[in-house]
């Protein structure tokens, strides 16, 4: 017996608290791949330690001064930490500025979600990246339609990247529904 700890099953996510041998036997109910079973039965100590730490993180309960409790959020996405309100606000200012068309009309803020070809996003991405790169190197872009600043170029890069990603994710979501 290697360890008296618990291990999460990689297939069904249950924890096996008894012992390592039980974990190995349980794994055989999911696979008959002898290489994988051998690997799991000879798992190095550092991996056992990682599994133990994962279990502890998953079982952690946060307790607040008010008495409220919540499960650990260690394995959840953290938009508040991943994103900056300064960047989001500046990006929204850029998007709002570009809602006003040359013919005087104002497009809806989510107009881009109706669909723009990937090719168009890629061409814009490269064009704005070239403007940003030129400014980064200390020069002025030659393109008369270039944005007025590096901030504008970076916002345009975000827009084209986001739009391209949106189209990929939208196609993926539609295929899941079919």
C-alpha positions, 0 to 999 in steps of 0.5 A: 500500500503506497498511501492512505490518502484519497484520489480522484478517479480521472473518469468518474470524479469520485474520490477513493478514500481507502487506499492506493490499491483500491484506486487502482482496482477502481480504475480497471472498471473504466479501462483495460489499457494495460499501459495506463493501468501500469502507469497509474499503479506506479505513479511517482510520489510527486504526482500522489502529492499533487493529487492530494493537494487537488483534493484539499483545494476541492474540499476547501470551504471558505468561511466569511465573517458573517458566518456565510460559507462557500465552496472553494473557488480555486477551480473556477474562472476569475474574470475579475482577476483576468480582466482590467476595468481600465482596459474594458472601459477604454475598449468600450469607449473605442467601440462607442466611437466607432458606432457612428458611420460616415453616412451619419447612421449609428449602428447597434452596439452588438451589430458585429455579432450578426456575423462578419467573415473571418477573412475580414477580421484577419485582414483588420487584425493584421492591418491594426497590428502593423499600425501598433507595431510601427508605433511601438518602433517609434514611427508613424503609420503610413496608412491615412486611415490608421487610428489616432494612437497606439491605444486605438490600434490596440483596441482595434486588435482586441476587436478583430481578435474578439470577433474572430474568436466569437465566430469560431465559438458561435460555429462550435456552439451551433454544431453542438446543438445540431 
